[in-house]
Each structure stands twice: as C-alpha cells, then as structure tokens.
Amino acid sequence: MKLEIESGVPLRFAKQPIAWLKAFWKFSRPHTIIGTSLSVLALYLIAIADSNHSLFPFSFFLFPFSFALLACLCGNVYIVGLNQLEDIDIDRINKPDLPLASGEFSRQQGIAIVVTMGILAIAIAALQSPYLLAMVGTSLLIGTAYSLPPIRLKRFPFWASLCILTVRGIVVNLGLFLHFNSLLPSSPSPVLNSPFAIRNSPFAIPPSVWALTAFVVVFTFAIAIFKDVPDMDGDRQYNIRTFTLTLGQQKVFDLARWVITASYVGMILVGFAQLPGINSPFLISTHLALLGILWFRSFQVDLSDKFSISHFYQFIWKLFFLEYLLFPIACLIAPAV
C-alpha cells in the first residue's frame, strides 16, 4: 500500500524564496545538473577544436551555447523530477531528504515544475536547431518511459541501464555535437570568401566525438548499475528489481569497478592510436593517473556502510565530470593538422 503524503505546509516561493530555491536545487539532483552542464560545455569545446581552433566562434557562439545549455538543464529537471514524482514512497526510505519525500514540495508543486520544465526544454530546443530538438525530445521520451507507468522501465535492470547509457552516452553527445556543428561558422572558404561559409557536412562526426561517446557509454553503464547499491532497502520493499538485488552488492561493486577500468583503458588506447584532433600524451597520462586513483579509492569502500557506498558513488560521478573537462582540453591542445 502506498503511503499518504505527510501532513505539513509545503514551501512557497513567494513566502520563503531562499528555502524554496534550496529545495528546488535538491529536486534537480545537483550531480546530474553538473554532469549535463559539463557535457554541453565539452561538446561545444570539441566543436570549436574541430573547426581548426578558430577563436571567432567563442564570441559568435555565446547565445547558441547558452540556449542549448538552458534547454538541456530544463530537460534534466523534467527527467529527474518525473522520477521523484513516481518514487515518493521509495525515496522516503532511500532518499528521505528529497523535497517530495520530505514534504518540502507537495505533489502538485512537483507536477507543476516537471510540466513547466518539459515544455521549456522542447520550446527552447525547437527555436535552436532540428538536432537539438531531436536530442532533447528523444531524451525526454526515454526519461518518461524510464519512470512513468505503465512502461516504467526502471523496474527492469537491463532496460533501466540501457535508458541511462543511451541518453547520457549516445543521444546527448552526438546530438549536441551535431547541433553545435550545424551552427558553427567555418573557416574562410577559398570559394566563398566569408567566415560564414557553410561547412562541408553537418553530419560529419570526428573521431574525437566517437571516442568520447564510447567512453561515456561504457562509464555510464557503471553508473547505472552502481546507483542502486546504496538503495537496496527501498528497492526491495517496492519490488524494483535492480542488479544489486539480483547479483548482490559485492558483485555489482566489482562489475562497476571493472567497467570503469575498461573505459579508462579504452581511452588510453585511443591515445596510443594517435587519433587526429587529440593530444595523445595528455590523454594517456591523465587517464593512467585516474585509473590508479580509482583503484586506490575503491579499496577504501566498506560495503556494509551505506555512507561509504554513497560516498564512492559520488566519487564515480566526479570522475565522470572530470572526463568532460579533460577530454575537451586534449582536443583543444592537439597539434594542428
């Protein structure tokens, strides 16, 4: 039986703006907001690097970048907010500090926020480019299928993981690059002596973007399977069949660690392959260092301590964030071809 919303007065922005904004920040799931923001920045910088390191797009591209970021952030809040609306009872066990679970927001407020964010995400993306609209629309559809009954794919470990890695790994990376690439002014053309000459192919995706996409797909799978390790109690009570409940904490922990290891080894091999548009020494050295840090940190995790597990999960997200900073730098400092 579902629990009723606890009695109390939800926060009102007009009366308690600071407290309301703090609750909204928790509602937005800050680690996902940071990840989304960095992914937009990373693909923007890679698009700049792919355009022969021209400085001109930095000034020209300010508004398209800002609106793409805004559309993605609105979509992010829609997806995580919808998940919270459907998981109020579970979150009261696993994440009682979230606004809907704690009563800081009412269910009606949550619905209003989610609907508003979804509409804004689609509207802003539609005003930018077909690529951004397709990327945002696809992400919202998958996010809806992930959380909302009767489909509610999060009930099934395979489909839940596939949803997360598809959005984070494939849809976001390729969609954002195609969006920025389609708007990016090209270098002066020998035929049309103009900095706004149309690029050869807006569908051309360089090796650097494919390398980042492959890394993120693999790494996101580790995040997808590990995220439920600290949440066994609530998931078990509400019959959410996660990999953790099916395989056990230790096996999922080991699997996630080896999956992340594979993603770093893959990126190191990319460095040795000396793909065009990437600074190989920088890529190899940074990823060797991060791989060592990962294993050192993993030996400190106590699987009997929920706080220790949650802390390591946040550490994994920090590694994910760092990739969206390091990889664009490797592209920006790559030797000119």
N, C-alpha and C positions, 0 to 999 in steps of 0.2 A: 504494500500500500504506500502511496506517495504521501510525503509529509506536507502539511499545510505551511504556507509562508508564515514565519514567526511574526507575532504582533510587534508593532513599533511604527515610528514615523520615518519614512524614507527621507533621504536628504533632498532638499530643494535648492536649485541653483540660485534662485532669487534671494533666499534667506541665508544660505550657507555656501557661498561660491567657492571658497577655498577647500572646504571639506568635500564638496561635490566634485571638484576637479581632481582631488586626490583619489576619490573613489572611481572616477572615470579613467584615471591613469591605470589603476589596478584592473578595471574592467577591460581595458585594451590589451592586457597581458604584455607588459613592457618589453620582455625579451623578444617577443615576436615583432613588436614595433621597431626595435633596434635592428633586428635581422632584415626586415623589409626595407628600412631606410638605407642600410648599408648595401643591400642588393641593388637598389635603384642607383645609388652613387657609383657602385662598382661597374655596372653595365654602361653607365654614362661615361665613365673614365676610359673604359675599354673601347667604346665607340670613338672617343677622342683620339686614343692612341692608334686606332685602326685608320684614322683619317690623316696619317702622316704627321702626327703630333702637332697639328696646327693649333695655334693659340686663339685664333679667331672665334671658334665655336664656343669658347668659355663665356664670352660676353653675349654672343648671339643666342646661346642656348639656355640662358638663365630661366626664362619663363617656361619653355617646354619641359625643362628638368623639374622645375618647381611644381608644375601641374601634374606631371607624371607621378611625382612623389606623393602629392596630395591624393590622387586617385587611388594609388596603391595603399596608402595608410587608411583611407576610408574603407577600402575593401578588406583590409586586415581586421579592422574593428568589427565589421559585419561578420566575418567568419568566426572570430573568437567569441564574439558576443552571442551569436546564434548557438554556439556550442554550450555556452554557460546557461542560456535560457532552457536548454533541454537537459542540463545536468545539475540543476539546483540541488536536488536531493543527494546526488553523488558527491557534489562539491562540499556539502555540509560535513561530509566525512573526510574527504581527501584534501580539500582546499577551503576551509571554513572562513578564511579572511576575504574571499572574493565578494564583491558588493552584493550580488544577488543572493548568495548563500548566507551572508551576514545580515541582510536586511537593509543595508545602506541604500540600495536601489530596490524599488518594487519591480515586480514582473512587468507591469505596464511601462515603467520607465525603460526597462531593458528592451522591450519590444520597440518602443519609440526610437531609441538610439540605434538599434540594429537596422530598422527600416530606413531611417534617415541616412545612415552611413552607406547602405546598399545603393540607394537612389543617387547619392552624391558621387559614389565611385563610378557608376555607369555613366552618369551625365558628364562628369569631368573627362572621363576617358573618351567618350563619344566626340567631344569637342577637340580632341588632340589628333588621333590617327586611328585608322582601322586596326592596326597592330595592337595598340594599347587597349582599344575597346575589346578586341578578341581575347587578349591576355586577361584583363580584369573580368570580363564576362565568364570566361572559362573557369577562372579561379573561384568566382562566386558560386557557379553551378556545382563545382566539385565540393566546395565547402558546405553548401546546402545539403548535398547528398550525404556528406560525411556525418552531419549532425541530426538532420531533420527526419522524423518518422514520415512515412513508413519505411523508407530506404535505410537511413541511419547506418551507414557503412562502418562506423566506428565500432559496431558490435562484433565485427569480424576482423581478426588480426591482419590477414593478408590485405584485404581491401582498405582497411584503415591506413596501413603503411603505404599502400600504393597511392592513396589520395594525397598524403602528405608529400611524398617524394615527387609525385607528378607536378604538383603546384610549385613547391619550393625549388625543385631541381630542374624541371623542363619548361613548364609554362612561363614562369617568371623570367628565367634567364634568357631564353630565346625570344620571348615576346618583347621584353624590354630592349634587347639589342636591336631587334628589327624596328621597333618604334623609334629609337634614337637614330639609328642608321638612316631611316627614311626621311628624317627631318634635317640631318646634318649637312651643312654646306660642304661641298667638295673643295679640293684644292683647285686653283685656277686651271681651266681646261685649255689645251692647245687649240681647240676648235672654237669654243665659246670663251672668250677672254673675260670670264666673270667668276668671282668667288662663289657664286650660287649655281654653278654648273651642276646638272643632275649627275649623281653617281652612277656608275656602270650598272649595278644591280642592287636594289634594296633588299633582295632576298639572300645576298651573299653573306654567309656567316664564316668568319675567320677561324682558324684552328684554335686560337686562344679562347674563344667563346665556347667551342665544343669541349675543350679541356676543362674549363671551369664548370660547365654544365655536368659533365661526367663526375667530377669531384663532388659537386653538391648533391647529385642524385644518390651517390653511394653514402655520403656523410649523412644526408637527411634520413636515409633508411635507418642508420644507427640511432638518430634522434627519435625517430618514430617508434622503434621498438623499446628504447630505453625510457621514454617518457612515462610509461605506466609502471615502472619498477617501484617508485615510492607510493603508488596509489592502489596497492593490492586490496586493501580492506574494502574500500568503497566499490571498486570494480567487482569484487567477489559477491558483495551483498546485492548488487543490482545486475548481476549476470552479464557483465561486459567481458566477453572472452578475449583477453589480451594474451600476447605472447608470454608475459610474465606468469600469468595463471596457468598457461598451458605447459610451459617448459620449466618454470621455476626461476627465481631471481638470479642464481649463480650462472645458469646457462645463458640467460639473456644478457647479463652483465658481460660475460666473456665474449659472446657473439658481437655485442655492440663495440667492444674494445677492438676486436679483430677487424670489424668492418671499417672502423675509423682508420685503423692501421693500413688497411688496403687502400683507402682513399689517399692517404699521405704517400704511400709507396708509389701509387699511380702518378701522383703529381711530381714526385722525384724522377720517375722515368720520363715524364714529359720534359723535364729539364734536361735530362741526358739526351733526349731525342732532338734537342735544339730546334724546336718549332719556331717559325718566323713570328716576330712580334712579341717574343718573350725573352726576358733576361735570364738565361739558364743558371748562371752561378748564384744569383739571388734566390731563384726559385728552389734550387736544390738545398742550399744552406739553411734557409728559413724552415723548410719542411722537414729536414732532418732534425733540426732543433725542436720543432713542435712535436715530432713523433717521440722523441726522448722524453719530453715533458709529459706527454700523455701517459706513457707507461709508468713514469715515476709517480705521477699523481694517482693513477689507478690502483697502485699497491697500497695506498693510504685509505681506501674506501672500506668502511665497515658495513656489510650488507645487513647486519642486524640493527643498524641505527638509521632510522628514516631521515634524520637530518643530514647524516653523512652521504646518503644516497642522493638526496635532493641537492646537496652542495656540489656533488660531482656532476649531476645533470646540468646545473647552471654553468659549470666549468666547460662542459661539452658545448654549450651554446656560445660561450666566449671564444672557443676555438673556431666555431662556425663564423662568428662575427669577424674574427681576425683574418679569415681567408678572404673575405670581401674587401679587406684593406690591403693585404699583402699581394694578392694576385694582380689587381689593377696597377700597383706600383711596379711589379715585374713587367707589365706591358708598357707602362709609361717610360721606363728607363731602358727598354730594349734597344739594342743598336739599330740604327736606321738601315733599311734595306736599299 
